């Protein structure tokens, strides 16, 4: 397995603000990512868009964008 440089979740909130969350490869599923939110991450109710970006020394790519709905 190649060493990872970064696994980053590109995030866009309901109001259009953007940010990044540094994720980790899931311990049981090598095709999944894990990120535990902290207070303030999901500061707005409505739809959030998440888009994974993975970078190795010799390759980088993005996963599919997914929508997550945060309820008030």
PDB file of N, H, CA, C and O in Angstrom:
ATOM      1  N   UNK A   1       0.845  -1.181   0.000  1.00  0.00           N
ATOM      2  CA  UNK A   1       0.000   0.000   0.000  1.00  0.00           C
ATOM      3  C   UNK A   1       0.890   1.245   0.000  1.00  0.00           C
ATOM      4  O   UNK A   1       1.871   1.317   0.740  1.00  0.00           O
ATOM      5  N   UNK A   2       0.542   2.203  -0.824  1.00  0.00           N
ATOM      6  H   UNK A   2      -0.255   2.144  -1.425  1.00  0.00           H
ATOM      7  CA  UNK A   2       1.297   3.460  -0.888  1.00  0.00           C
ATOM      8  C   UNK A   2       1.028   4.306   0.347  1.00  0.00           C
ATOM      9  O   UNK A   2      -0.086   4.275   0.871  1.00  0.00           O
ATOM     10  N   UNK A   3       2.003   5.057   0.827  1.00  0.00           N
ATOM     11  H   UNK A   3       2.908   5.082   0.401  1.00  0.00           H
ATOM     12  CA  UNK A   3       1.753   5.928   1.986  1.00  0.00           C
ATOM     13  C   UNK A   3       0.834   7.077   1.586  1.00  0.00           C
ATOM     14  O   UNK A   3       0.962   7.639   0.499  1.00  0.00           O
ATOM     15  N   UNK A   4      -0.083   7.413   2.467  1.00  0.00           N
ATOM     16  H   UNK A   4      -0.187   6.956   3.350  1.00  0.00           H
ATOM     17  CA  UNK A   4      -0.990   8.541   2.218  1.00  0.00           C
ATOM     18  C   UNK A   4      -0.299   9.838   2.565  1.00  0.00           C
ATOM     19  O   UNK A   4       0.467   9.903   3.527  1.00  0.00           O
ATOM     20  N   UNK A   5      -0.562  10.863   1.796  1.00  0.00           N
ATOM     21  H   UNK A   5      -1.184  10.811   1.015  1.00  0.00           H
ATOM     22  CA  UNK A   5      -0.140  12.211   2.166  1.00  0.00           C
ATOM     23  C   UNK A   5      -1.311  12.926   2.819  1.00  0.00           C
ATOM     24  O   UNK A   5      -1.157  13.519   3.887  1.00  0.00           O
ATOM     25  N   UNK A   6      -2.470  12.879   2.196  1.00  0.00           N
ATOM     26  H   UNK A   6      -2.595  12.398   1.328  1.00  0.00           H
ATOM     27  CA  UNK A   6      -3.605  13.615   2.749  1.00  0.00           C
ATOM     28  C   UNK A   6      -4.916  12.992   2.307  1.00  0.00           C
ATOM     29  O   UNK A   6      -5.049  12.519   1.178  1.00  0.00           O
ATOM     30  N   UNK A   7      -5.861  12.998   3.194  1.00  0.00           N
ATOM     31  H   UNK A   7      -5.754  13.382   4.111  1.00  0.00           H
ATOM     32  CA  UNK A   7      -7.248  12.685   2.871  1.00  0.00           C
ATOM     33  C   UNK A   7      -8.044  13.844   3.447  1.00  0.00           C
ATOM     34  O   UNK A   7      -8.128  14.009   4.663  1.00  0.00           O
ATOM     35  N   UNK A   8      -8.615  14.629   2.579  1.00  0.00           N
ATOM     36  H   UNK A   8      -8.546  14.495   1.590  1.00  0.00           H
ATOM     37  CA  UNK A   8      -9.287  15.850   3.007  1.00  0.00           C
ATOM     38  C   UNK A   8     -10.719  15.844   2.498  1.00  0.00           C
ATOM     39  O   UNK A   8     -10.982  15.496   1.347  1.00  0.00           O
ATOM     40  N   UNK A   9     -11.629  16.229   3.361  1.00  0.00           N
ATOM     41  H   UNK A   9     -11.415  16.511   4.296  1.00  0.00           H
ATOM     42  CA  UNK A   9     -13.008  16.422   2.952  1.00  0.00           C
ATOM     43  C   UNK A   9     -13.215  17.887   2.636  1.00  0.00           C
ATOM     44  O   UNK A   9     -13.081  18.748   3.506  1.00  0.00           O
ATOM     45  N   UNK A  10     -13.543  18.165   1.385  1.00  0.00           N
ATOM     46  H   UNK A  10     -13.652  17.466   0.679  1.00  0.00           H
ATOM     47  CA  UNK A  10     -13.871  19.536   0.998  1.00  0.00           C
ATOM     48  C   UNK A  10     -15.342  19.743   1.332  1.00  0.00           C
ATOM     49  O   UNK A  10     -16.186  18.951   0.914  1.00  0.00           O
ATOM     50  N   UNK A  11     -15.658  20.789   2.075  1.00  0.00           N
ATOM     51  H   UNK A  11     -14.972  21.433   2.414  1.00  0.00           H
ATOM     52  CA  UNK A  11     -16.987  20.978   2.639  1.00  0.00           C
ATOM     53  C   UNK A  11     -17.578  22.301   2.170  1.00  0.00           C
ATOM     54  O   UNK A  11     -16.890  23.321   2.135  1.00  0.00           O
ATOM     55  N   UNK A  12     -18.877  22.277   1.803  1.00  0.00           N
ATOM     56  H   UNK A  12     -19.437  21.449   1.830  1.00  0.00           H
ATOM     57  CA  UNK A  12     -19.590  23.522   1.489  1.00  0.00           C
ATOM     58  C   UNK A  12     -20.890  23.537   2.283  1.00  0.00           C
ATOM     59  O   UNK A  12     -21.712  22.627   2.180  1.00  0.00           O
ATOM     60  N   UNK A  13     -21.058  24.594   3.079  1.00  0.00           N
ATOM     61  H   UNK A  13     -20.390  25.334   3.163  1.00  0.00           H
ATOM     62  CA  UNK A  13     -22.237  24.729   3.922  1.00  0.00           C
ATOM     63  C   UNK A  13     -23.421  25.295   3.161  1.00  0.00           C
ATOM     64  O   UNK A  13     -23.287  25.705   2.008  1.00  0.00           O
ATOM     65  N   UNK A  14     -24.589  25.319   3.808  1.00  0.00           N
ATOM     66  H   UNK A  14     -24.698  24.987   4.744  1.00  0.00           H
ATOM     67  CA  UNK A  14     -25.810  25.814   3.178  1.00  0.00           C
ATOM     68  C   UNK A  14     -25.711  27.254   2.676  1.00  0.00           C
ATOM     69  O   UNK A  14     -26.371  27.613   1.701  1.00  0.00           O
ATOM     70  N   UNK A  15     -24.894  28.081   3.332  1.00  0.00           N
ATOM     71  H   UNK A  15     -24.358  27.789   4.124  1.00  0.00           H
ATOM     72  CA  UNK A  15     -24.775  29.476   2.915  1.00  0.00           C
ATOM     73  C   UNK A  15     -23.660  29.688   1.883  1.00  0.00           C
ATOM     74  O   UNK A  15     -23.375  30.822   1.499  1.00  0.00           O
ATOM     75  N   UNK A  16     -23.027  28.585   1.434  1.00  0.00           N
ATOM     76  H   UNK A  16     -23.258  27.664   1.746  1.00  0.00           H
ATOM     77  CA  UNK A  16     -21.984  28.686   0.423  1.00  0.00           C
ATOM     78  C   UNK A  16     -20.571  28.783   0.969  1.00  0.00           C
ATOM     79  O   UNK A  16     -19.611  28.755   0.199  1.00  0.00           O
ATOM     80  N   UNK A  17     -20.424  28.898   2.283  1.00  0.00           N
ATOM     81  H   UNK A  17     -21.204  28.921   2.908  1.00  0.00           H
ATOM     82  CA  UNK A  17     -19.076  28.935   2.845  1.00  0.00           C
ATOM     83  C   UNK A  17     -18.412  27.581   2.646  1.00  0.00           C
ATOM     84  O   UNK A  17     -19.078  26.546   2.640  1.00  0.00           O
ATOM     85  N   UNK A  18     -17.099  27.598   2.484  1.00  0.00           N
ATOM     86  H   UNK A  18     -16.558  28.439   2.490  1.00  0.00           H
ATOM     87  CA  UNK A  18     -16.364  26.364   2.242  1.00  0.00           C
ATOM     88  C   UNK A  18     -15.294  26.152   3.307  1.00  0.00           C
ATOM     89  O   UNK A  18     -14.897  27.084   4.006  1.00  0.00           O
ATOM     90  N   UNK A  19     -14.843  24.926   3.413  1.00  0.00           N
ATOM     91  H   UNK A  19     -15.165  24.168   2.846  1.00  0.00           H
ATOM     92  CA  UNK A  19     -13.789  24.590   4.351  1.00  0.00           C
ATOM     93  C   UNK A  19     -13.259  23.202   4.063  1.00  0.00           C
ATOM     94  O   UNK A  19     -13.645  22.568   3.081  1.00  0.00           O
ATOM     95  N   UNK A  20     -12.378  22.739   4.918  1.00  0.00           N
ATOM     96  H   UNK A  20     -12.064  23.254   5.716  1.00  0.00           H
ATOM     97  CA  UNK A  20     -11.831  21.394   4.782  1.00  0.00           C
ATOM     98  C   UNK A  20     -11.854  20.692   6.128  1.00  0.00           C
ATOM     99  O   UNK A  20     -11.677  21.314   7.175  1.00  0.00           O
ATOM    100  N   UNK A  21     -12.072  19.406   6.082  1.00  0.00           N
ATOM    101  H   UNK A  21     -12.216  18.901   5.231  1.00  0.00           H
ATOM    102  CA  UNK A  21     -11.996  18.547   7.252  1.00  0.00           C
ATOM    103  C   UNK A  21     -10.983  17.461   6.914  1.00  0.00           C
ATOM    104  O   UNK A  21     -11.112  16.805   5.880  1.00  0.00           O
ATOM    105  N   UNK A  22      -9.988  17.260   7.755  1.00  0.00           N
ATOM    106  H   UNK A  22      -9.883  17.793   8.595  1.00  0.00           H
ATOM    107  CA  UNK A  22      -9.000  16.210   7.521  1.00  0.00           C
ATOM    108  C   UNK A  22      -9.575  14.893   8.043  1.00  0.00           C
ATOM    109  O   UNK A  22      -9.848  14.752   9.235  1.00  0.00           O
ATOM    110  N   UNK A  23      -9.752  13.945   7.147  1.00  0.00           N
ATOM    111  H   UNK A  23      -9.530  14.059   6.178  1.00  0.00           H
ATOM    112  CA  UNK A  23     -10.354  12.655   7.472  1.00  0.00           C
ATOM    113  C   UNK A  23      -9.279  11.576   7.535  1.00  0.00           C
ATOM    114  O   UNK A  23      -8.111  11.817   7.231  1.00  0.00           O
ATOM    115  N   UNK A  24      -9.703  10.387   7.937  1.00  0.00           N
ATOM    116  H   UNK A  24     -10.652  10.191   8.184  1.00  0.00           H
ATOM    117  CA  UNK A  24      -8.815   9.227   7.984  1.00  0.00           C
ATOM    118  C   UNK A  24      -9.475   8.076   7.236  1.00  0.00           C
ATOM    119  O   UNK A  24     -10.698   8.021   7.110  1.00  0.00           O
ATOM    120  N   UNK A  25      -8.654   7.165   6.744  1.00  0.00           N
ATOM    121  H   UNK A  25      -7.660   7.210   6.845  1.00  0.00           H
ATOM    122  CA  UNK A  25      -9.193   5.967   6.132  1.00  0.00           C
ATOM    123  C   UNK A  25      -9.881   5.159   7.222  1.00  0.00           C
ATOM    124  O   UNK A  25      -9.339   4.985   8.313  1.00  0.00           O
ATOM    125  N   UNK A  26     -11.082   4.666   6.920  1.00  0.00           N
ATOM    126  H   UNK A  26     -11.522   4.807   6.034  1.00  0.00           H
ATOM    127  CA  UNK A  26     -11.841   3.887   7.884  1.00  0.00           C
ATOM    128  C   UNK A  26     -11.072   2.630   8.284  1.00  0.00           C
ATOM    129  O   UNK A  26     -10.434   1.999   7.441  1.00  0.00           O
ATOM    130  N   UNK A  27     -11.128   2.267   9.559  1.00  0.00           N
ATOM    131  H   UNK A  27     -11.646   2.780  10.244  1.00  0.00           H
ATOM    132  CA  UNK A  27     -10.359   1.125  10.075  1.00  0.00           C
ATOM    133  C   UNK A  27     -10.837  -0.219   9.535  1.00  0.00           C
ATOM    134  O   UNK A  27     -10.052  -1.165   9.466  1.00  0.00           O
ATOM    135  N   UNK A  28     -12.108  -0.320   9.150  1.00  0.00           N
ATOM    136  H   UNK A  28     -12.745   0.449   9.207  1.00  0.00           H
ATOM    137  CA  UNK A  28     -12.637  -1.606   8.690  1.00  0.00           C
ATOM    138  C   UNK A  28     -12.966  -1.640   7.215  1.00  0.00           C
ATOM    139  O   UNK A  28     -13.116  -2.723   6.648  1.00  0.00           O
ATOM    140  N   UNK A  29     -13.084  -0.484   6.571  1.00  0.00           N
ATOM    141  H   UNK A  29     -12.962   0.395   7.031  1.00  0.00           H
ATOM    142  CA  UNK A  29     -13.426  -0.432   5.147  1.00  0.00           C
ATOM    143  C   UNK A  29     -12.434   0.482   4.431  1.00  0.00           C
ATOM    144  O   UNK A  29     -12.518   1.702   4.570  1.00  0.00           O
ATOM    145  N   UNK A  30     -11.492  -0.084   3.666  1.00  0.00           N
ATOM    146  H   UNK A  30     -11.424  -1.075   3.554  1.00  0.00           H
ATOM    147  CA  UNK A  30     -10.464   0.735   3.024  1.00  0.00           C
ATOM    148  C   UNK A  30     -10.992   1.668   1.943  1.00  0.00           C
ATOM    149  O   UNK A  30     -10.250   2.513   1.442  1.00  0.00           O
ATOM    150  N   UNK A  31     -12.268   1.526   1.575  1.00  0.00           N
ATOM    151  H   UNK A  31     -12.870   0.840   1.983  1.00  0.00           H
ATOM    152  CA  UNK A  31     -12.846   2.416   0.566  1.00  0.00           C
ATOM    153  C   UNK A  31     -13.633   3.553   1.196  1.00  0.00           C
ATOM    154  O   UNK A  31     -14.225   4.364   0.484  1.00  0.00           O
ATOM    155  N   UNK A  32     -13.648   3.623   2.529  1.00  0.00           N
ATOM    156  H   UNK A  32     -13.167   2.964   3.107  1.00  0.00           H
ATOM    157  CA  UNK A  32     -14.438   4.640   3.231  1.00  0.00           C
ATOM    158  C   UNK A  32     -13.538   5.555   4.059  1.00  0.00           C
ATOM    159  O   UNK A  32     -12.427   5.185   4.440  1.00  0.00           O
ATOM    160  N   UNK A  33     -14.046   6.753   4.326  1.00  0.00           N
ATOM    161  H   UNK A  33     -14.948   7.053   4.017  1.00  0.00           H
ATOM    162  CA  UNK A  33     -13.344   7.728   5.161  1.00  0.00           C
ATOM    163  C   UNK A  33     -14.121   7.955   6.440  1.00  0.00           C
ATOM    164  O   UNK A  33     -15.335   7.754   6.493  1.00  0.00           O
ATOM    165  N   UNK A  34     -13.403   8.378   7.474  1.00  0.00           N
ATOM    166  H   UNK A  34     -12.417   8.541   7.430  1.00  0.00           H
ATOM    167  CA  UNK A  34     -14.021   8.682   8.755  1.00  0.00           C
ATOM    168  C   UNK A  34     -13.591  10.067   9.207  1.00  0.00           C
ATOM    169  O   UNK A  34     -12.413  10.418   9.145  1.00  0.00           O
ATOM    170  N   UNK A  35     -14.554  10.844   9.660  1.00  0.00           N
ATOM    171  H   UNK A  35     -15.511  10.560   9.711  1.00  0.00           H
ATOM    172  CA  UNK A  35     -14.279  12.142  10.265  1.00  0.00           C
ATOM    173  C   UNK A  35     -15.286  12.337  11.390  1.00  0.00           C
ATOM    174  O   UNK A  35     -16.483  12.135  11.186  1.00  0.00           O
ATOM    175  N   UNK A  36     -14.822  12.725  12.567  1.00  0.00           N
ATOM    176  H   UNK A  36     -13.849  12.889  12.732  1.00  0.00           H
ATOM    177  CA  UNK A  36     -15.701  12.998  13.696  1.00  0.00           C
ATOM    178  C   UNK A  36     -15.831  14.505  13.830  1.00  0.00           C
ATOM    179  O   UNK A  36     -14.843  15.214  14.021  1.00  0.00           O
ATOM    180  N   UNK A  37     -17.057  14.981  13.726  1.00  0.00           N
ATOM    181  H   UNK A  37     -17.860  14.405  13.571  1.00  0.00           H
ATOM    182  CA  UNK A  37     -17.279  16.422  13.809  1.00  0.00           C
ATOM    183  C   UNK A  37     -16.995  16.928  15.218  1.00  0.00           C
ATOM    184  O   UNK A  37     -17.071  16.191  16.201  1.00  0.00           O
ATOM    185  N   UNK A  38     -16.668  18.204  15.274  1.00  0.00           N
ATOM    186  H   UNK A  38     -16.606  18.803  14.475  1.00  0.00           H
ATOM    187  CA  UNK A  38     -16.486  18.889  16.545  1.00  0.00           C
ATOM    188  C   UNK A  38     -17.467  20.054  16.586  1.00  0.00           C
ATOM    189  O   UNK A  38     -18.016  20.449  15.557  1.00  0.00           O
ATOM    190  N   UNK A  39     -17.683  20.595  17.765  1.00  0.00           N
ATOM    191  H   UNK A  39     -17.238  20.274  18.601  1.00  0.00           H
ATOM    192  CA  UNK A  39     -18.626  21.690  17.910  1.00  0.00           C
ATOM    193  C   UNK A  39     -18.272  22.818  16.946  1.00  0.00           C
ATOM    194  O   UNK A  39     -17.121  23.247  16.872  1.00  0.00           O
ATOM    195  N   UNK A  40     -19.267  23.287  16.216  1.00  0.00           N
ATOM    196  H   UNK A  40     -20.202  22.939  16.276  1.00  0.00           H
ATOM    197  CA  UNK A  40     -19.069  24.375  15.262  1.00  0.00           C
ATOM    198  C   UNK A  40     -18.922  23.906  13.823  1.00  0.00           C
ATOM    199  O   UNK A  40     -19.106  24.702  12.902  1.00  0.00           O
ATOM    200  N   UNK A  41     -18.591  22.618  13.598  1.00  0.00           N
ATOM    201  H   UNK A  41     -18.442  21.971  14.346  1.00  0.00           H
ATOM    202  CA  UNK A  41     -18.457  22.117  12.231  1.00  0.00           C
ATOM    203  C   UNK A  41     -19.763  22.242  11.447  1.00  0.00           C
ATOM    204  O   UNK A  41     -19.779  22.694  10.302  1.00  0.00           O
ATOM    205  N   UNK A  42     -20.844  21.835  12.083  1.00  0.00           N
ATOM    206  H   UNK A  42     -20.832  21.468  13.013  1.00  0.00           H
ATOM    207  CA  UNK A  42     -22.157  21.843  11.428  1.00  0.00           C
ATOM    208  C   UNK A  42     -23.002  22.947  12.063  1.00  0.00           C
ATOM    209  O   UNK A  42     -23.968  22.677  12.776  1.00  0.00           O
ATOM    210  N   UNK A  43     -22.622  24.183  11.791  1.00  0.00           N
ATOM    211  H   UNK A  43     -21.837  24.403  11.212  1.00  0.00           H
ATOM    212  CA  UNK A  43     -23.230  25.332  12.455  1.00  0.00           C
ATOM    213  C   UNK A  43     -24.542  25.781  11.822  1.00  0.00           C
ATOM    214  O   UNK A  43     -25.200  26.684  12.338  1.00  0.00           O
ATOM    215  N   UNK A  44     -24.925  25.165  10.719  1.00  0.00           N
ATOM    216  H   UNK A  44     -24.391  24.432  10.300  1.00  0.00           H
ATOM    217  CA  UNK A  44     -26.141  25.578  10.017  1.00  0.00           C
ATOM    218  C   UNK A  44     -26.974  24.354   9.668  1.00  0.00           C
ATOM    219  O   UNK A  44     -26.445  23.325   9.248  1.00  0.00           O
ATOM    220  N   UNK A  45     -28.293  24.480   9.849  1.00  0.00           N
ATOM    221  H   UNK A  45     -28.723  25.316  10.190  1.00  0.00           H
ATOM    222  CA  UNK A  45     -29.202  23.429   9.401  1.00  0.00           C
ATOM    223  C   UNK A  45     -29.367  23.556   7.885  1.00  0.00           C
ATOM    224  O   UNK A  45     -29.133  24.627   7.325  1.00  0.00           O
ATOM    225  N   UNK A  46     -29.753  22.507   7.242  1.00  0.00           N
ATOM    226  H   UNK A  46     -29.943  21.637   7.696  1.00  0.00           H
ATOM    227  CA  UNK A  46     -29.983  22.387   5.795  1.00  0.00           C
ATOM    228  C   UNK A  46     -28.941  21.475   5.174  1.00  0.00           C
ATOM    229  O   UNK A  46     -28.328  20.667   5.871  1.00  0.00           O
ATOM    230  N   UNK A  47     -28.734  21.598   3.860  1.00  0.00           N
ATOM    231  H   UNK A  47     -29.233  22.255   3.294  1.00  0.00           H
ATOM    232  CA  UNK A  47     -27.864  20.683   3.128  1.00  0.00           C
ATOM    233  C   UNK A  47     -26.407  21.129   3.116  1.00  0.00           C
ATOM    234  O   UNK A  47     -26.091  22.287   2.846  1.00  0.00           O
ATOM    235  N   UNK A  48     -25.540  20.182   3.413  1.00  0.00           N
ATOM    236  H   UNK A  48     -25.797  19.241   3.632  1.00  0.00           H
ATOM    237  CA  UNK A  48     -24.091  20.348   3.325  1.00  0.00           C
ATOM    238  C   UNK A  48     -23.595  19.439   2.216  1.00  0.00           C
ATOM    239  O   UNK A  48     -24.143  18.357   2.007  1.00  0.00           O
ATOM    240  N   UNK A  49     -22.561  19.870   1.503  1.00  0.00           N
ATOM    241  H   UNK A  49     -22.116  20.749   1.673  1.00  0.00           H
ATOM    242  CA  UNK A  49     -21.938  19.041   0.462  1.00  0.00           C
ATOM    243  C   UNK A  49     -20.538  18.663   0.901  1.00  0.00           C
ATOM    244  O   UNK A  49     -19.758  19.509   1.341  1.00  0.00           O
ATOM    245  N   UNK A  50     -20.229  17.375   0.776  1.00  0.00           N
ATOM    246  H   UNK A  50     -20.862  16.689   0.419  1.00  0.00           H
ATOM    247  CA  UNK A  50     -18.926  16.833   1.160  1.00  0.00           C
ATOM    248  C   UNK A  50     -18.291  16.196  -0.075  1.00  0.00           C
ATOM    249  O   UNK A  50     -18.964  15.512  -0.846  1.00  0.00           O
ATOM    250  N   UNK A  51     -17.004  16.425  -0.252  1.00  0.00           N
ATOM    251  H   UNK A  51     -16.458  16.981   0.374  1.00  0.00           H
ATOM    252  CA  UNK A  51     -16.304  15.912  -1.431  1.00  0.00           C
ATOM    253  C   UNK A  51     -14.900  15.490  -1.007  1.00  0.00           C
ATOM    254  O   UNK A  51     -14.078  16.333  -0.649  1.00  0.00           O
ATOM    255  N   UNK A  52     -14.628  14.196  -1.045  1.00  0.00           N
ATOM    256  H   UNK A  52     -15.297  13.511  -1.336  1.00  0.00           H
ATOM    257  CA  UNK A  52     -13.332  13.682  -0.590  1.00  0.00           C
ATOM    258  C   UNK A  52     -12.246  13.932  -1.627  1.00  0.00           C
ATOM    259  O   UNK A  52     -12.486  13.830  -2.830  1.00  0.00           O
ATOM    260  N   UNK A  53     -11.069  14.255  -1.158  1.00  0.00           N
ATOM    261  H   UNK A  53     -10.874  14.337  -0.180  1.00  0.00           H
ATOM    262  CA  UNK A  53      -9.882  14.425  -2.000  1.00  0.00           C
ATOM    263  C   UNK A  53      -8.749  13.633  -1.364  1.00  0.00           C
ATOM    264  O   UNK A  53      -8.421  13.842  -0.196  1.00  0.00           O
ATOM    265  N   UNK A  54      -8.147  12.721  -2.130  1.00  0.00           N
ATOM    266  H   UNK A  54      -8.413  12.551  -3.079  1.00  0.00           H
ATOM    267  CA  UNK A  54      -7.070  11.871  -1.631  1.00  0.00           C
ATOM    268  C   UNK A  54      -5.818  12.145  -2.448  1.00  0.00           C
ATOM    269  O   UNK A  54      -5.883  12.242  -3.674  1.00  0.00           O
ATOM    270  N   UNK A  55      -4.672  12.271  -1.772  1.00  0.00           N
ATOM    271  H   UNK A  55      -4.619  12.192  -0.777  1.00  0.00           H
ATOM    272  CA  UNK A  55      -3.414  12.538  -2.482  1.00  0.00           C
ATOM    273  C   UNK A  55      -2.322  11.602  -2.000  1.00  0.00           C
ATOM    274  O   UNK A  55      -2.064  11.498  -0.801  1.00  0.00           O
ATOM    275  N   UNK A  56      -1.681  10.921  -2.944  1.00  0.00           N
ATOM    276  H   UNK A  56      -1.891  11.006  -3.918  1.00  0.00           H
ATOM    277  CA  UNK A  56      -0.486  10.118  -2.708  1.00  0.00           C
ATOM    278  C   UNK A  56       0.672  10.806  -3.414  1.00  0.00           C
ATOM    279  O   UNK A  56       0.446  11.740  -4.183  1.00  0.00           O
ATOM    280  N   UNK A  57       1.890  10.378  -3.178  1.00  0.00           N
ATOM    281  H   UNK A  57       2.073   9.619  -2.553  1.00  0.00           H
ATOM    282  CA  UNK A  57       3.025  11.010  -3.858  1.00  0.00           C
ATOM    283  C   UNK A  57       2.917  10.965  -5.389  1.00  0.00           C
ATOM    284  O   UNK A  57       3.367  11.886  -6.071  1.00  0.00           O
ATOM    285  N   UNK A  58       2.326   9.900  -5.923  1.00  0.00           N
ATOM    286  H   UNK A  58       1.961   9.152  -5.369  1.00  0.00           H
ATOM    287  CA  UNK A  58       2.288   9.744  -7.381  1.00  0.00           C
ATOM    288  C   UNK A  58       0.891   9.810  -7.984  1.00  0.00           C
ATOM    289  O   UNK A  58       0.736   9.559  -9.179  1.00  0.00           O
ATOM    290  N   UNK A  59      -0.129  10.140  -7.197  1.00  0.00           N
ATOM    291  H   UNK A  59      -0.002  10.344  -6.226  1.00  0.00           H
ATOM    292  CA  UNK A  59      -1.505  10.189  -7.719  1.00  0.00           C
ATOM    293  C   UNK A  59      -2.371  10.994  -6.767  1.00  0.00           C
ATOM    294  O   UNK A  59      -2.144  11.008  -5.557  1.00  0.00           O
ATOM    295  N   UNK A  60      -3.361  11.660  -7.327  1.00  0.00           N
ATOM    296  H   UNK A  60      -3.546  11.649  -8.309  1.00  0.00           H
ATOM    297  CA  UNK A  60      -4.381  12.297  -6.494  1.00  0.00           C
ATOM    298  C   UNK A  60      -5.703  12.249  -7.223  1.00  0.00           C
ATOM    299  O   UNK A  60      -5.739  12.183  -8.452  1.00  0.00           O
ATOM    300  N   UNK A  61      -6.788  12.281  -6.476  1.00  0.00           N
ATOM    301  H   UNK A  61      -6.759  12.334  -5.478  1.00  0.00           H
ATOM    302  CA  UNK A  61      -8.105  12.227  -7.085  1.00  0.00           C
ATOM    303  C   UNK A  61      -9.182  12.573  -6.084  1.00  0.00           C
ATOM    304  O   UNK A  61      -8.935  12.721  -4.888  1.00  0.00           O
ATOM    305  N   UNK A  62     -10.385  12.697  -6.613  1.00  0.00           N
ATOM    306  H   UNK A  62     -10.586  12.577  -7.585  1.00  0.00           H
ATOM    307  CA  UNK A  62     -11.540  13.043  -5.778  1.00  0.00           C
ATOM    308  C   UNK A  62     -12.604  11.963  -5.880  1.00  0.00           C
ATOM    309  O   UNK A  62     -12.760  11.304  -6.909  1.00  0.00           O
ATOM    310  N   UNK A  63     -13.324  11.804  -4.788  1.00  0.00           N
ATOM    311  H   UNK A  63     -13.197  12.338  -3.953  1.00  0.00           H
ATOM    312  CA  UNK A  63     -14.456  10.900  -4.779  1.00  0.00           C
ATOM    313  C   UNK A  63     -15.713  11.622  -5.232  1.00  0.00           C
ATOM    314  O   UNK A  63     -15.668  12.790  -5.616  1.00  0.00           O
ATOM    315  N   UNK A  64     -16.827  10.921  -5.184  1.00  0.00           N
ATOM    316  H   UNK A  64     -16.864   9.972  -4.872  1.00  0.00           H
ATOM    317  CA  UNK A  64     -18.107  11.539  -5.531  1.00  0.00           C
ATOM    318  C   UNK A  64     -18.533  12.512  -4.444  1.00  0.00           C
ATOM    319  O   UNK A  64     -18.300  12.271  -3.260  1.00  0.00           O
ATOM    320  N   UNK A  65     -19.148  13.595  -4.843  1.00  0.00           N
ATOM    321  H   UNK A  65     -19.337  13.791  -5.805  1.00  0.00           H
ATOM    322  CA  UNK A  65     -19.711  14.544  -3.877  1.00  0.00           C
ATOM    323  C   UNK A  65     -20.978  13.922  -3.287  1.00  0.00           C
ATOM    324  O   UNK A  65     -21.746  13.272  -3.997  1.00  0.00           O
ATOM    325  N   UNK A  66     -21.188  14.125  -1.989  1.00  0.00           N
ATOM    326  H   UNK A  66     -20.564  14.653  -1.413  1.00  0.00           H
ATOM    327  CA  UNK A  66     -22.389  13.635  -1.331  1.00  0.00           C
ATOM    328  C   UNK A  66     -23.049  14.765  -0.575  1.00  0.00           C
ATOM    329  O   UNK A  66     -22.383  15.670  -0.075  1.00  0.00           O
ATOM    330  N   UNK A  67     -24.368  14.702  -0.498  1.00  0.00           N
ATOM    331  H   UNK A  67     -24.909  13.966  -0.905  1.00  0.00           H
ATOM    332  CA  UNK A  67     -25.147  15.695   0.243  1.00  0.00           C
ATOM    333  C   UNK A  67     -25.550  15.105   1.590  1.00  0.00           C
ATOM    334  O   UNK A  67     -25.984  13.957   1.675  1.00  0.00           O
ATOM    335  N   UNK A  68     -25.399  15.902   2.629  1.00  0.00           N
ATOM    336  H   UNK A  68     -25.046  16.835   2.559  1.00  0.00           H
ATOM    337  CA  UNK A  68     -25.803  15.514   3.970  1.00  0.00           C
ATOM    338  C   UNK A  68     -26.722  16.611   4.495  1.00  0.00           C
ATOM    339  O   UNK A  68     -26.374  17.791   4.465  1.00  0.00           O
ATOM    340  N   UNK A  69     -27.893  16.212   4.974  1.00  0.00           N
ATOM    341  H   UNK A  69     -28.176  15.253   4.998  1.00  0.00           H
ATOM    342  CA  UNK A  69     -28.847  17.176   5.506  1.00  0.00           C
ATOM    343  C   UNK A  69     -28.733  17.238   7.019  1.00  0.00           C
ATOM    344  O   UNK A  69     -28.826  16.216   7.698  1.00  0.00           O
ATOM    345  N   UNK A  70     -28.532  18.446   7.548  1.00  0.00           N
ATOM    346  H   UNK A  70     -28.457  19.277   6.996  1.00  0.00           H
ATOM    347  CA  UNK A  70     -28.471  18.670   8.986  1.00  0.00           C
ATOM    348  C   UNK A  70     -29.826  19.232   9.423  1.00  0.00           C
ATOM    349  O   UNK A  70     -30.279  20.258   8.916  1.00  0.00           O
ATOM    350  N   UNK A  71     -30.452  18.552  10.356  1.00  0.00           N
ATOM    351  H   UNK A  71     -30.084  17.719  10.768  1.00  0.00           H
ATOM    352  CA  UNK A  71     -31.755  18.988  10.864  1.00  0.00           C
ATOM    353  C   UNK A  71     -31.541  19.975  12.001  1.00  0.00           C
ATOM    354  O   UNK A  71     -30.579  19.850  12.759  1.00  0.00           O
ATOM    355  N   UNK A  72     -32.445  20.970  12.127  1.00  0.00           N
ATOM    356  H   UNK A  72     -33.226  21.071  11.511  1.00  0.00           H
ATOM    357  CA  UNK A  72     -32.317  21.937  13.243  1.00  0.00           C
ATOM    358  C   UNK A  72     -32.581  21.287  14.586  1.00  0.00           C
ATOM    359  O   UNK A  72     -32.516  21.953  15.619  1.00  0.00           O
TER     360      UNK A  72
END
